[in-house]
Amino acid sequence: MKLKEDSQLNEISKKFSGAVKKFTKREYKEAALDFGNIIEGYKDSEFYSVLEIQARAKSYKNICDSKTVRKKIEPETEESILNELLFYIRTNEFIEAEKIIKKLETKKINSSYSIYLKSLLAFRMEDIDSALGLLKKAIAKDEKYKIIANNEPDLQDLQENEEFLAIIE
Protein backbone atom coordinates (compact mmCIF):
# COMPACT_ATOMS: atom_id res chain seq x y z
CA MET A 1 0.00 0.00 0.00
CA LYS A 2 2.87 2.35 0.81
CA LEU A 3 4.31 1.84 -2.69
CA LYS A 4 1.08 2.94 -4.33
CA GLU A 5 0.93 6.04 -2.14
CA ASP A 6 4.57 6.90 -2.89
CA SER A 7 3.95 6.40 -6.59
CA GLN A 8 0.91 8.72 -6.63
CA LEU A 9 2.69 11.24 -4.43
CA ASN A 10 5.71 11.39 -6.76
CA GLU A 11 3.47 11.66 -9.80
CA ILE A 12 1.29 14.47 -8.41
CA SER A 13 4.35 16.28 -7.03
CA LYS A 14 5.97 16.41 -10.47
CA LYS A 15 2.77 17.66 -12.09
CA PHE A 16 2.21 20.18 -9.32
CA SER A 17 5.78 21.45 -9.57
CA GLY A 18 5.42 21.93 -13.33
CA ALA A 19 2.16 23.83 -12.89
CA VAL A 20 3.71 26.06 -10.20
CA LYS A 21 6.59 26.88 -12.57
CA LYS A 22 4.10 28.04 -15.18
CA PHE A 23 2.28 29.98 -12.50
CA THR A 24 5.46 31.80 -11.42
CA LYS A 25 6.14 32.67 -15.08
CA ARG A 26 2.65 34.21 -15.16
CA GLU A 27 1.47 31.66 -17.71
CA TYR A 28 -1.89 31.56 -15.97
CA LYS A 29 -3.95 29.86 -18.67
CA GLU A 30 -1.51 27.00 -19.04
CA ALA A 31 -1.05 26.70 -15.28
CA ALA A 32 -4.83 26.66 -14.77
CA LEU A 33 -5.11 23.74 -17.21
CA ASP A 34 -2.38 21.83 -15.37
CA PHE A 35 -3.94 22.52 -11.97
CA GLY A 36 -7.32 21.48 -13.36
CA ASN A 37 -5.83 18.19 -14.58
CA ILE A 38 -4.36 17.58 -11.12
CA ILE A 39 -7.70 18.33 -9.46
CA GLU A 40 -9.59 15.95 -11.73
CA GLY A 41 -6.92 13.28 -11.92
CA TYR A 42 -6.52 12.85 -8.20
CA LYS A 43 -9.96 13.67 -6.81
CA ASP A 44 -10.61 10.04 -5.92
CA SER A 45 -7.25 9.36 -4.33
CA GLU A 46 -7.39 7.44 -1.09
CA PHE A 47 -4.18 9.01 0.24
CA TYR A 48 -4.23 12.10 2.42
CA SER A 49 -0.82 13.34 1.18
CA VAL A 50 -2.03 13.24 -2.43
CA LEU A 51 -5.33 14.93 -1.55
CA GLU A 52 -3.42 17.67 0.27
CA ILE A 53 -1.52 18.56 -2.92
CA GLN A 54 -4.72 18.28 -4.90
CA ALA A 55 -6.32 20.81 -2.52
CA ARG A 56 -3.39 23.18 -3.04
CA ALA A 57 -3.90 22.82 -6.78
CA LYS A 58 -7.49 24.05 -6.30
CA SER A 59 -6.21 27.19 -4.58
CA TYR A 60 -3.71 27.87 -7.33
CA LYS A 61 -6.31 27.22 -10.03
CA ASN A 62 -8.64 29.76 -8.42
CA ILE A 63 -5.86 32.34 -8.52
CA CYS A 64 -5.11 31.52 -12.17
CA ASP A 65 -8.79 31.79 -13.05
CA SER A 66 -9.01 35.19 -11.38
CA LYS A 67 -6.03 36.35 -13.42
CA THR A 68 -7.41 35.16 -16.76
CA VAL A 69 -11.15 35.77 -16.50
CA ARG A 70 -12.01 39.35 -17.28
CA LYS A 71 -14.75 40.78 -15.17
CA LYS A 72 -17.22 42.95 -16.98
CA ILE A 73 -17.92 46.27 -15.38
CA GLU A 74 -21.53 47.26 -15.75
CA PRO A 75 -21.87 50.83 -16.96
CA GLU A 76 -24.09 52.88 -14.68
CA THR A 77 -23.93 56.48 -15.82
CA GLU A 78 -25.94 57.60 -18.82
CA GLU A 79 -22.75 58.49 -20.68
CA SER A 80 -21.13 55.10 -20.08
CA ILE A 81 -24.29 53.23 -21.08
CA LEU A 82 -24.54 55.23 -24.31
CA ASN A 83 -20.85 54.69 -25.04
CA GLU A 84 -21.35 50.96 -24.63
CA LEU A 85 -24.36 51.10 -26.95
CA LEU A 86 -22.33 52.93 -29.59
CA PHE A 87 -19.57 50.32 -29.27
CA TYR A 88 -22.03 47.47 -29.88
CA ILE A 89 -23.58 49.29 -32.84
CA ARG A 90 -20.17 49.91 -34.43
CA THR A 91 -19.11 46.28 -33.93
CA ASN A 92 -22.41 44.90 -35.28
CA GLU A 93 -23.23 43.19 -31.98
CA PHE A 94 -26.92 43.82 -32.30
CA ILE A 95 -28.09 41.42 -29.58
CA GLU A 96 -25.87 43.19 -27.05
CA ALA A 97 -27.00 46.57 -28.36
CA GLU A 98 -30.64 45.59 -27.88
CA LYS A 99 -29.85 44.63 -24.28
CA ILE A 100 -28.46 48.13 -23.75
CA ILE A 101 -31.61 49.62 -25.33
CA LYS A 102 -33.67 47.73 -22.74
CA LYS A 103 -31.41 49.07 -20.02
CA LEU A 104 -31.95 52.60 -21.34
CA GLU A 105 -35.70 52.07 -21.20
CA THR A 106 -35.49 50.66 -17.66
CA LYS A 107 -33.47 53.68 -16.51
CA LYS A 108 -35.82 55.98 -18.45
CA ILE A 109 -32.95 57.48 -20.44
CA ASN A 110 -34.53 59.23 -23.40
CA SER A 111 -32.05 61.92 -24.40
CA SER A 112 -31.72 63.08 -27.96
CA TYR A 113 -28.40 61.22 -28.17
CA SER A 114 -29.95 57.94 -26.99
CA ILE A 115 -32.71 58.31 -29.58
CA TYR A 116 -30.11 59.06 -32.26
CA LEU A 117 -28.16 55.91 -31.32
CA LYS A 118 -31.37 53.90 -31.48
CA SER A 119 -31.90 55.23 -35.00
CA LEU A 120 -28.36 54.13 -35.96
CA LEU A 121 -29.05 50.68 -34.56
CA ALA A 122 -32.33 50.44 -36.45
CA PHE A 123 -30.58 51.47 -39.66
CA ARG A 124 -27.74 48.94 -39.14
CA MET A 125 -30.41 46.29 -38.59
CA GLU A 126 -31.97 47.38 -41.92
CA ASP A 127 -35.16 48.75 -40.36
CA ILE A 128 -35.20 51.97 -42.39
CA ASP A 129 -38.67 53.12 -41.32
CA SER A 130 -37.82 52.86 -37.62
CA ALA A 131 -34.45 54.48 -38.20
CA LEU A 132 -36.03 57.47 -39.91
CA GLY A 133 -38.77 57.77 -37.29
CA LEU A 134 -36.22 57.74 -34.47
CA LEU A 135 -34.03 60.21 -36.32
CA LYS A 136 -37.00 62.58 -36.56
CA LYS A 137 -37.51 62.29 -32.79
CA ALA A 138 -33.83 62.96 -32.07
CA ILE A 139 -33.86 66.04 -34.31
CA ALA A 140 -37.09 67.28 -32.74
CA LYS A 141 -35.31 67.21 -29.36
CA ASP A 142 -32.08 68.73 -30.66
CA GLU A 143 -31.58 70.31 -34.08
CA LYS A 144 -27.83 69.53 -34.11
CA TYR A 145 -28.67 65.95 -35.07
CA LYS A 146 -29.54 67.19 -38.56
CA ILE A 147 -25.87 68.04 -39.07
CA ILE A 148 -24.65 64.95 -37.29
CA ALA A 149 -26.92 62.65 -39.30
CA ASN A 150 -25.87 64.33 -42.54
CA ASN A 151 -22.22 63.62 -41.72
CA GLU A 152 -22.72 60.18 -40.17
CA PRO A 153 -20.74 57.56 -42.13
CA ASP A 154 -23.22 54.87 -41.06
CA LEU A 155 -26.05 56.80 -42.73
CA GLN A 156 -24.31 57.50 -46.04
CA ASP A 157 -26.49 54.92 -47.77
CA LEU A 158 -29.49 57.15 -47.00
CA GLN A 159 -28.09 60.17 -48.86
CA GLU A 160 -30.44 59.48 -51.75
CA ASN A 161 -33.47 58.60 -49.63
CA GLU A 162 -36.04 61.41 -50.03
CA GLU A 163 -37.47 61.01 -46.54
CA PHE A 164 -33.97 61.14 -45.00
CA LEU A 165 -33.12 64.27 -47.01
CA ALA A 166 -36.35 65.92 -45.89
CA ILE A 167 -35.56 65.14 -42.24
CA ILE A 168 -32.05 66.57 -42.28
CA GLU A 169 -32.82 69.74 -44.29
C-alpha positions as CSV (number, residue, x, y, z in Angstrom):
1,M,0.0,0.0,0.0
2,K,2.9,2.4,0.8
3,L,4.3,1.8,-2.7
4,K,1.1,2.9,-4.3
5,E,0.9,6.0,-2.1
6,D,4.6,6.9,-2.9
7,S,4.0,6.4,-6.6
8,Q,0.9,8.7,-6.6
9,L,2.7,11.2,-4.4
10,N,5.7,11.4,-6.8
11,E,3.5,11.7,-9.8
12,I,1.3,14.5,-8.4
13,S,4.3,16.3,-7.0
14,K,6.0,16.4,-10.5
15,K,2.8,17.7,-12.1
16,F,2.2,20.2,-9.3
17,S,5.8,21.4,-9.6
18,G,5.4,21.9,-13.3
19,A,2.2,23.8,-12.9
20,V,3.7,26.1,-10.2
21,K,6.6,26.9,-12.6
22,K,4.1,28.0,-15.2
23,F,2.3,30.0,-12.5
24,T,5.5,31.8,-11.4
25,K,6.1,32.7,-15.1
26,R,2.7,34.2,-15.2
27,E,1.5,31.7,-17.7
28,Y,-1.9,31.6,-16.0
29,K,-3.9,29.9,-18.7
30,E,-1.5,27.0,-19.0
31,A,-1.1,26.7,-15.3
32,A,-4.8,26.7,-14.8
33,L,-5.1,23.7,-17.2
34,D,-2.4,21.8,-15.4
35,F,-3.9,22.5,-12.0
36,G,-7.3,21.5,-13.4
37,N,-5.8,18.2,-14.6
38,I,-4.4,17.6,-11.1
39,I,-7.7,18.3,-9.5
40,E,-9.6,15.9,-11.7
41,G,-6.9,13.3,-11.9
42,Y,-6.5,12.9,-8.2
43,K,-10.0,13.7,-6.8
44,D,-10.6,10.0,-5.9
45,S,-7.3,9.4,-4.3
46,E,-7.4,7.4,-1.1
47,F,-4.2,9.0,0.2
48,Y,-4.2,12.1,2.4
49,S,-0.8,13.3,1.2
50,V,-2.0,13.2,-2.4
51,L,-5.3,14.9,-1.6
52,E,-3.4,17.7,0.3
53,I,-1.5,18.6,-2.9
54,Q,-4.7,18.3,-4.9
55,A,-6.3,20.8,-2.5
56,R,-3.4,23.2,-3.0
57,A,-3.9,22.8,-6.8
58,K,-7.5,24.0,-6.3
59,S,-6.2,27.2,-4.6
60,Y,-3.7,27.9,-7.3
61,K,-6.3,27.2,-10.0
62,N,-8.6,29.8,-8.4
63,I,-5.9,32.3,-8.5
64,C,-5.1,31.5,-12.2
65,D,-8.8,31.8,-13.0
66,S,-9.0,35.2,-11.4
67,K,-6.0,36.4,-13.4
68,T,-7.4,35.2,-16.8
69,V,-11.1,35.8,-16.5
70,R,-12.0,39.3,-17.3
71,K,-14.7,40.8,-15.2
72,K,-17.2,42.9,-17.0
73,I,-17.9,46.3,-15.4
74,E,-21.5,47.3,-15.8
75,P,-21.9,50.8,-17.0
76,E,-24.1,52.9,-14.7
77,T,-23.9,56.5,-15.8
78,E,-25.9,57.6,-18.8
79,E,-22.7,58.5,-20.7
80,S,-21.1,55.1,-20.1
81,I,-24.3,53.2,-21.1
82,L,-24.5,55.2,-24.3
83,N,-20.8,54.7,-25.0
84,E,-21.4,51.0,-24.6
85,L,-24.4,51.1,-27.0
86,L,-22.3,52.9,-29.6
87,F,-19.6,50.3,-29.3
88,Y,-22.0,47.5,-29.9
89,I,-23.6,49.3,-32.8
90,R,-20.2,49.9,-34.4
91,T,-19.1,46.3,-33.9
92,N,-22.4,44.9,-35.3
93,E,-23.2,43.2,-32.0
94,F,-26.9,43.8,-32.3
95,I,-28.1,41.4,-29.6
96,E,-25.9,43.2,-27.1
97,A,-27.0,46.6,-28.4
98,E,-30.6,45.6,-27.9
99,K,-29.9,44.6,-24.3
100,I,-28.5,48.1,-23.8
101,I,-31.6,49.6,-25.3
102,K,-33.7,47.7,-22.7
103,K,-31.4,49.1,-20.0
104,L,-31.9,52.6,-21.3
105,E,-35.7,52.1,-21.2
106,T,-35.5,50.7,-17.7
107,K,-33.5,53.7,-16.5
108,K,-35.8,56.0,-18.4
109,I,-33.0,57.5,-20.4
110,N,-34.5,59.2,-23.4
111,S,-32.0,61.9,-24.4
112,S,-31.7,63.1,-28.0
113,Y,-28.4,61.2,-28.2
114,S,-30.0,57.9,-27.0
115,I,-32.7,58.3,-29.6
116,Y,-30.1,59.1,-32.3
117,L,-28.2,55.9,-31.3
118,K,-31.4,53.9,-31.5
119,S,-31.9,55.2,-35.0
120,L,-28.4,54.1,-36.0
121,L,-29.0,50.7,-34.6
122,A,-32.3,50.4,-36.5
123,F,-30.6,51.5,-39.7
124,R,-27.7,48.9,-39.1
125,M,-30.4,46.3,-38.6
126,E,-32.0,47.4,-41.9
127,D,-35.2,48.7,-40.4
128,I,-35.2,52.0,-42.4
129,D,-38.7,53.1,-41.3
130,S,-37.8,52.9,-37.6
131,A,-34.4,54.5,-38.2
132,L,-36.0,57.5,-39.9
133,G,-38.8,57.8,-37.3
134,L,-36.2,57.7,-34.5
135,L,-34.0,60.2,-36.3
136,K,-37.0,62.6,-36.6
137,K,-37.5,62.3,-32.8
138,A,-33.8,63.0,-32.1
139,I,-33.9,66.0,-34.3
140,A,-37.1,67.3,-32.7
141,K,-35.3,67.2,-29.4
142,D,-32.1,68.7,-30.7
143,E,-31.6,70.3,-34.1
144,K,-27.8,69.5,-34.1
145,Y,-28.7,65.9,-35.1
146,K,-29.5,67.2,-38.6
147,I,-25.9,68.0,-39.1
148,I,-24.6,64.9,-37.3
149,A,-26.9,62.6,-39.3
150,N,-25.9,64.3,-42.5
151,N,-22.2,63.6,-41.7
152,E,-22.7,60.2,-40.2
153,P,-20.7,57.6,-42.1
154,D,-23.2,54.9,-41.1
155,L,-26.0,56.8,-42.7
156,Q,-24.3,57.5,-46.0
157,D,-26.5,54.9,-47.8
158,L,-29.5,57.1,-47.0
159,Q,-28.1,60.2,-48.9
160,E,-30.4,59.5,-51.7
161,N,-33.5,58.6,-49.6
162,E,-36.0,61.4,-50.0
163,E,-37.5,61.0,-46.5
164,F,-34.0,61.1,-45.0
165,L,-33.1,64.3,-47.0
166,A,-36.4,65.9,-45.9
167,I,-35.6,65.1,-42.2
168,I,-32.0,66.6,-42.3
169,E,-32.8,69.7,-44.3
